[in-house]
Amino acid sequence: MWATIFALGALLGACGQPQPPAPPLEIVEAEATSQTSVVVTFNQAVDEGAVEADNYRITGPDGSHLRVLAAYRLEDAAKVVLATEPQQLVEYQLVVRDVGAAGIMSAAGFQAQSAFGGSGETAPIVASAIALSNTTVLVTFADPNNGKPADMGSGALEPAYYEIANPGLDVLGVAYASGGKDHARVVLTTSSMSDLTYTVKVTNVLSAAGSKLVDPFLNTATFRGITEGDQVPPQVTEVYATDNKTVVVRFSEPVSDNAVDPTKYVIVDSEGNPLPVVSVVLDEYKVQATLTTWPMTSGVDYRLVEVVGITDRNGNPLVIGPGSPPVFVGAPVNPGEDGVPPRVLGANSIDSTHVVVTFSEPVYGAGDPQKYSIADRDTFRSETLSPQSVLLVVDATVSASRRTVTLTTRQQSEIVYALTVTDVTDVAGNHIAPPDRDHPFQVTFLGTGVTGTAEDTDGDGLSDAAEQAGWTVTVRNADGTT
């Protein structure tokens, strides 16, 4: 009994003693986790003032201000993530004002400083949103550098971090896709949709690794709502090649099981030649088909012109409009390993003002007429080239296949010309090959003479063809020497 009395007395005595003051609020660390996010760590939980973007001021070394777009408290409330404008790789100064410790009545007058280095890391983005049903939406996160899925942290499961507007939908729940196995995609459960276009915005969601806040400039995606009695046909929203024999087709909503039939897809190249589809794999939500095709030609434009007999869950048939079929560019076998440069295979004059140039593969940058030089072969010497021996190129039109270019020239003469092409690349960025004995990039062709009235652009009485044919001028001196 005496022990109880003494313990009670000690307790009463302790209660009468003043509590030690709480430690002052301090910034422990500020770290840029991406080009557009900064994580600020305090020594204790912070109050509501921490989510006011105006309470943070970031200044660069030249005195310029880096705008803070938004501020979000993280789960332990002692960390705040700031969404910023894109940073530079410089040292920034951070000043925090009017933020208090949680439970403190007033934070007026609080000010703390820290510093951090700007980051060059890209943040994950919201890549797409697709309605799966009248009350579910699939949201996908991705790495903008390569388009690959980006795993997100536990904040991705918080309904409050998703806003669906224009018009509004309530987000009632969130779950990782594939039964919780896929952390790069989430399925939102929403209130009932209408046949309208919605926009979903994601905030305060960090990557699973690196604490990178979803990019505040690329954190939205639009999707078409699905009504209970859906009568709107599905659409193809995107088509792209991932390698030399793989094409991804994305749909606006889940499609029928027969979308795995390769005969349902009609793909042609820029000249109308079909690209056979060998097999098709549908993802688990039936909103994306991965097609295996015959090898594509790198850099050539292909079109998905028809998808036959595929419907949505309500039987609405998918139709591709003839005026706007999805176009994608054929990929090389391995873009990172393509070290073979393009070459000029030949040139052919088709009339007195047009020359067709053929390349060994699809080329880019070939539409600039200044990248072509044409001169009389017999007098062509790069160090002694004169304006009179040059056939001027006034326009260059690249074909749909990118393998040929039609040059528009001034009127030609019936002489052999030499063509030189510079600063043209293939899809992998390889510049046109320099000349060698077996593969010269300077080719020759026979010009087509003028029929009918010859053009005289400068009006000097001498035709363009005659002026550009190349002239040898002999000067005889007074003493008879030349």
Secondary structure, 3 states (H helix, E strand, C coil): CHHHHHHHHHHHHHHCCCCCCCCCCCEEEEEEEECCEEEEEECCCECHHHHCHHHEEEECCCCCEECEEEEEECCCCCEEEEEECCCCCCEEEEEEECCCECCCCCCCCCEEEEEEECCCCCCCEEEEEEEEECCEEEEEEECCCCCCECCECHHHHCHHHEEEECCCECEEEEEEEHHHCEEEEEEEEECCCCCCEEEEEECCCEECCCCCECCCCCCEEEEECCCCCCCCCCCEEEEEEEECCEEEEEECCCECHHHHCHHHEEEEECCCCECCEEEEEECCCCCEEEEEECCCCCCCEEEEEEECCCEECCCCECCCCCCCCCEEECCCCCHHHCCCCCCEEEEEEEECCEEEEEECCCCECCCCHHHEEEEEHHHCCCCCCCHHHEECEEEEEECCCCCEEEEEECCCCCCEEEEEECCCECCCCCECCCCCCCCCCEEEEECCCCCCCCCCCCCCCCCHHHHHCCCCCCCCCCCCCC
